[in-house]
Amino acid sequence: MLRGPCRLFRVSVAPVAALAVALVSSLSRCSLLEPENSVVSPLSPYFGTKTRYEDANPGLLPDPEAPRRDPQLLEETCTPVQLVALIRHGTRYPTTKQIRKLRQLHGLLQARGPGDDRIRAAGGGDLGAVLANWPLWYADWMDGQLVEKGRQDMRQLALRLASLFPVLFSRENCGRLQLVTSSKHRCMDSGAAFLQGLWQHYHPGLPPPDVADLIQVAFFTCSFDLAIKGVKSPWCDVFDIDDAKVLEYLNDLKQYWKRGYGYTINSQSSCTLFQDIFQHLDKAVEQKQSSQPVSSPVILQFGHAETLLPLLSLMGYFKDKEPLTAYNYKEQMHRKFRSGHIVPYASNLIFVLYHCKNAKTPKEEFQVQMLLNEKVLPLAHSQETVSLYEDLKNHYKDILQSCHTSEECELPKVNTSDEL
């Protein structure tokens, strides 16, 4: 989900924004791969779909953020009521397939024998040698991803359109803006960059939304220093409690949508693990009923937050009435789903099986308690602190009887592409 430019969290402008501006300013000077100034080649207009936008629209070069009003557009006496745009992603890296072909070509040039002058420049120089020595800086990880120039393409387009159609891109309308994108990263990143451009239009001088990543780095640096060294570092002084609550919610959004209730498949991924737990408990019950020693009285399994959160979601714990979104921060101030309370470092979920003898009858019973982070966790089906084992199994019978793992986890078929 891409968040709208005018409805992001209200983070205090100082000192967080000041920190973000400083970080962005310093990082913007560290680009190793992309030029700062536009370079023109006689070949520039002829690259087909790989042509730069400014080469097809040279009027943008003097000021790429200024609106370009086509004289054929209707005058302001006519009010636009809707704008529907289809936008191609911005400038991107080559795909891995193209990079590997280029690497192959580069290798052939480097392997050519001495005196092989079949590749010569127009001026008569040895172009083959020049090409062989030209640094090949493309890497497989780039694989068609959006580059910073592409993000700039999108931000500047957003600024121009917002200025050209101020009624449609008004603050009142920005909450109704719809943005749909292909699943390709370069398209999603283009959409996010376009929203950054709108943010810049609505909030000139404030850092764009994606500096929340840098703010989080600073925020979690405070936590690492505290957790690892036991010291309160100066990074902690950058934030106040209101900042911390917003950043906590931002992290909870990530956990909610990636590992919690955001999507059903998140919890379904833990179905097999859940069955495994009850298979151990079943075996212990069976062995105890047969007067055999329990073969594994203690079973310890170590994993991640990604292990515990989906499992607890599958079991129905910490589910709020309304989903967590970027738009209901205030309404979710008292939410149940707070990942720092549920799965901090060393968090643990413990099932304890008890064998009980009823004082009134000779009947044996098996009861279960669960502990989360060493505190008794009320049972989801009864809110009691203890349950008959059979009652607990009955509550979760649908999960225990069938996981449908192969259907849930089957990957869609991917069409191969010859795209360069």
Secondary structure, 3 states (H helix, E strand, C coil): CCCCCCCCCCCCHHHHHHHHHHHHHHHHHHCCCCCCCCCCCCCHHHCHHHCCHHHHCHHHCCCCCCCCCCCCCCCCCCCCCCCCCCCCCCCECCCHHHHHHHHHHHHHHHHCCCCCCCCCCCCCCCHHHHHHHCCCCCCHHHCCCECHHHHHHHHHHHHHHHHHCCCCCCHHHHCCCCCCCCCCHHHHHHHHHHHHHHHHHHCCCCCCHHHHHHHHHHHHHHHHHHHHHCCCCHHHHHCCHHHHHHHHHHHHHHHHHHHCCCCHHHHHCCHHHHHHHHHHHHHHHHHHHCCCCCCCCCCCCCCCHHHHHHHHHHCCCCCCCCCCCCCCCCCCCCCCCCHHHHCCCCCCEEEEEEEEECCCCCCEEEEEEEEECCEECCCCCCCCCCEEHHHHHHHCHHHHHCCCHHHHHCCCCCCCCCCC
